[in-house]
Amino acid sequence: MNRTNLLLYFLLAFPFILINNLMAQKNIVGVYELRGFHEMASGFKFDPDNTFEFYYVYGAVDRMAKGRYELDGDTIKLQSQKVPGQDFEIKNQKKQGSGFRLTFTAPNVYLLSHIKVVVVNGSNKTEYETNKEGIVTMPENKGDKIYAQHQLFPDIVTLIKDDSNENNQFELALKPSLAEVSFKGIDLFIHDNELSMHPNYFMPYDNIVYRKSE
């Protein structure tokens, strides 16, 4: 095929490619509601301008997300407004005594007893959980890295200490971003009028299906 014919081919094919992309984009637009989980309510809303909204209600836990999406074949890639890995703010830190001590604060004291803390030494990981006062003490004299994650509002873990930080006493505050979902590393898959996702840190369940509302 010479250059002239090749150019003509692309000029003729481009409108059809554009139409197909627009049709795929049009098909995803709408509201999708979670099915099969009787005690859980959740849904997505996809708009034509490539923005999305998300809500999730399970017991006393309400969560949400807003952001942008990209359709890649049958995969929907989400980019939430939330910055992942920043759910806890370090208010104070120091080196004192032995072991590690993390103290969390929050306006709602109920949230203080549901925080998981992970100490990493090389390939070894040790998990702890805060008490009802939001305190966790650990006997380790060495921790290469320390992470925290709220178990009622799970998302990408927050790095509290790296291997260059010699402090062992930390005071931390829960940030409002806990209520949001980052969707980092979580994709959706569309088939006909249904969305699905694999089990993940946020929804560790099988058969997660969202169905498009009529």
C-alpha positions as CSV (number, residue, x, y, z in Angstrom):
1,M,0.0,0.0,0.0
2,N,1.6,3.3,-1.1
3,R,1.6,6.5,1.0
4,T,-1.4,8.0,-0.7
5,N,-3.6,4.9,-0.3
6,L,-2.4,4.5,3.4
7,L,-3.4,8.1,4.1
8,L,-6.8,7.6,2.4
9,Y,-7.3,4.4,4.5
10,F,-6.8,6.3,7.8
11,L,-9.0,9.2,6.7
12,L,-11.8,6.8,5.9
13,A,-11.3,4.6,9.0
14,F,-10.9,7.4,11.6
15,P,-14.6,8.4,11.8
16,F,-15.5,4.7,12.4
17,I,-12.9,4.4,15.1
18,L,-14.2,7.6,16.7
19,I,-17.8,6.5,16.5
20,N,-16.9,3.1,18.1
21,N,-15.0,4.9,21.0
22,L,-18.0,7.2,21.5
23,M,-20.4,4.3,21.6
24,A,-18.3,2.5,24.2
25,Q,-18.1,5.7,26.2
26,K,-21.9,6.1,25.9
27,N,-22.6,2.6,27.1
28,I,-20.8,3.1,30.4
29,V,-22.6,6.3,31.3
30,G,-25.2,5.8,34.0
31,V,-25.9,4.6,37.5
32,Y,-24.8,1.1,38.7
33,E,-26.0,-0.4,42.0
34,L,-24.4,-3.2,44.0
35,R,-26.2,-6.6,43.9
36,G,-26.1,-9.6,46.1
37,F,-25.1,-8.0,49.4
38,H,-28.2,-7.5,51.5
39,E,-26.7,-5.5,54.4
40,M,-24.5,-3.3,52.1
41,A,-25.6,-0.5,49.8
42,S,-23.2,0.9,47.2
43,G,-23.2,2.4,43.7
44,F,-21.3,4.2,40.9
45,K,-22.5,7.1,38.7
46,F,-20.5,7.6,35.5
47,D,-21.0,10.9,33.6
48,P,-20.2,11.6,29.9
49,D,-17.4,14.1,30.9
50,N,-15.3,11.1,32.3
51,T,-16.1,11.9,35.9
52,F,-17.6,9.5,38.4
53,E,-19.1,9.5,41.9
54,F,-19.2,6.5,44.3
55,Y,-21.0,5.8,47.6
56,Y,-20.8,2.9,50.1
57,V,-22.9,2.3,53.2
58,Y,-22.3,-0.7,55.4
59,G,-23.5,-0.6,59.0
60,A,-22.2,2.6,60.6
61,V,-19.6,3.0,57.9
62,D,-20.3,5.6,55.1
63,R,-17.8,6.2,52.4
64,M,-17.6,8.0,49.1
65,A,-15.3,8.9,46.2
66,K,-15.2,11.4,43.3
67,G,-12.8,11.5,40.5
68,R,-12.2,10.7,36.9
69,Y,-12.4,7.4,34.9
70,E,-10.8,6.1,31.7
71,L,-12.2,3.3,29.6
72,D,-9.6,0.9,28.2
73,G,-11.4,-1.9,26.4
74,D,-13.6,-3.6,29.0
75,T,-11.6,-2.2,31.9
76,I,-12.5,1.0,33.8
77,K,-9.6,2.7,35.4
78,L,-10.5,5.0,38.3
79,Q,-8.6,8.0,39.5
80,S,-10.1,9.3,42.7
81,Q,-9.6,12.8,44.1
82,K,-8.2,11.2,47.3
83,V,-4.5,10.9,47.6
84,P,-3.7,7.3,48.8
85,G,-1.5,6.5,51.7
86,Q,-2.2,9.7,53.7
87,D,-5.0,8.7,56.1
88,F,-3.0,9.5,59.3
89,E,-1.2,12.7,60.2
90,I,1.9,12.6,62.4
91,K,1.5,15.3,65.0
92,N,4.6,14.5,67.1
93,Q,7.4,12.0,67.1
94,K,10.5,11.4,69.3
95,K,13.0,8.8,70.4
96,Q,12.5,7.7,74.0
97,G,13.0,4.4,75.8
98,S,12.7,1.0,74.0
99,G,10.1,-0.6,71.8
100,F,7.5,1.4,69.8
101,R,4.5,3.3,70.9
102,L,1.8,4.8,68.6
103,T,-1.0,7.0,70.0
104,F,-3.9,7.9,67.7
105,T,-6.5,10.7,68.3
106,A,-9.8,11.3,66.7
107,P,-13.0,13.3,67.5
108,N,-14.9,10.0,67.4
109,V,-13.3,7.8,70.1
110,Y,-15.1,4.7,68.6
111,L,-12.7,4.8,65.7
112,L,-9.6,4.5,67.8
113,S,-9.9,0.8,68.6
114,H,-10.0,-0.4,64.9
115,I,-6.5,0.6,63.7
116,K,-4.1,-2.0,62.5
117,V,-0.3,-1.3,62.8
118,V,2.2,-3.3,60.9
119,V,5.9,-3.4,61.8
120,V,8.2,-4.6,59.0
121,N,11.7,-5.9,59.6
122,G,13.2,-7.2,56.3
123,S,10.8,-9.9,55.1
124,N,9.1,-10.3,58.5
125,K,5.9,-8.5,59.3
126,T,4.2,-8.3,62.7
127,E,0.7,-6.9,63.1
128,Y,-0.9,-5.1,66.1
129,E,-4.2,-3.4,66.8
130,T,-4.9,-0.3,68.9
131,N,-6.8,-0.6,72.2
132,K,-9.9,1.4,72.9
133,E,-7.8,4.5,73.8
134,G,-6.1,4.4,70.4
135,I,-2.7,3.2,71.7
136,V,-0.6,0.4,70.6
137,T,2.8,-0.6,72.2
138,M,5.2,-2.9,70.5
139,P,8.2,-4.6,72.1
140,E,10.4,-4.6,68.9
141,N,13.7,-2.7,69.3
142,K,13.9,-2.3,65.6
143,G,11.4,-1.6,62.8
144,D,12.5,-0.9,59.3
145,K,9.1,0.4,58.4
146,I,5.8,0.9,60.3
147,Y,2.5,1.2,58.5
148,A,-1.1,2.0,59.7
149,Q,-4.5,1.1,58.2
150,H,-7.9,1.7,59.6
151,Q,-9.9,-1.6,59.6
152,L,-13.3,0.1,59.3
153,F,-12.1,2.4,56.5
154,P,-9.4,0.3,54.7
155,D,-7.4,1.9,52.0
156,I,-3.8,1.9,50.9
157,V,-1.7,1.8,54.0
158,T,-0.1,4.9,55.4
159,L,3.7,4.8,56.0
160,I,4.4,6.1,59.5
161,K,8.1,5.3,59.8
162,D,10.7,4.4,57.2
163,D,14.2,2.9,57.8
164,S,15.8,6.4,58.0
165,N,13.5,7.5,60.9
166,E,15.0,6.6,64.3
167,N,12.0,7.7,66.4
168,N,10.0,5.2,68.3
169,Q,7.2,7.3,69.8
170,F,4.5,8.7,67.5
171,E,1.4,10.7,68.0
172,L,-1.0,10.6,65.1
173,A,-4.4,12.0,64.2
174,L,-7.0,10.4,61.9
175,K,-7.7,12.5,58.9
176,P,-11.1,13.1,57.2
177,S,-9.8,11.4,54.1
178,L,-10.6,8.1,55.9
179,A,-14.1,8.4,54.6
180,E,-13.0,8.5,51.0
181,V,-11.8,5.7,48.8
182,S,-8.7,6.1,46.6
183,F,-9.3,3.1,44.4
184,K,-5.6,2.9,43.8
185,G,-4.9,-0.5,42.2
186,I,-8.6,-1.3,41.9
187,D,-10.1,-1.6,38.4
188,L,-13.6,-2.3,37.3
189,F,-14.6,-4.6,34.4
190,I,-17.7,-3.9,32.3
191,H,-19.7,-6.6,30.5
192,D,-23.0,-5.6,29.0
193,N,-24.8,-3.7,31.8
194,E,-22.8,-5.0,34.7
195,L,-19.6,-4.0,36.4
196,S,-17.4,-6.3,38.4
197,M,-14.2,-6.0,40.5
198,H,-11.8,-8.4,42.0
199,P,-11.6,-8.8,45.8
200,N,-9.4,-6.0,47.2
201,Y,-8.3,-4.2,50.3
202,F,-11.6,-2.2,50.3
203,M,-14.1,-4.9,49.5
204,P,-12.4,-8.3,50.1
205,Y,-15.4,-10.3,48.7
206,D,-16.0,-12.6,45.8
207,N,-18.7,-12.0,43.1
208,I,-18.8,-8.2,43.4
209,V,-21.2,-7.1,40.8
210,Y,-22.8,-3.7,40.1
211,R,-25.8,-3.6,37.7
212,K,-26.8,-0.7,35.6
213,S,-30.1,0.9,36.7
214,E,-32.9,1.2,34.1
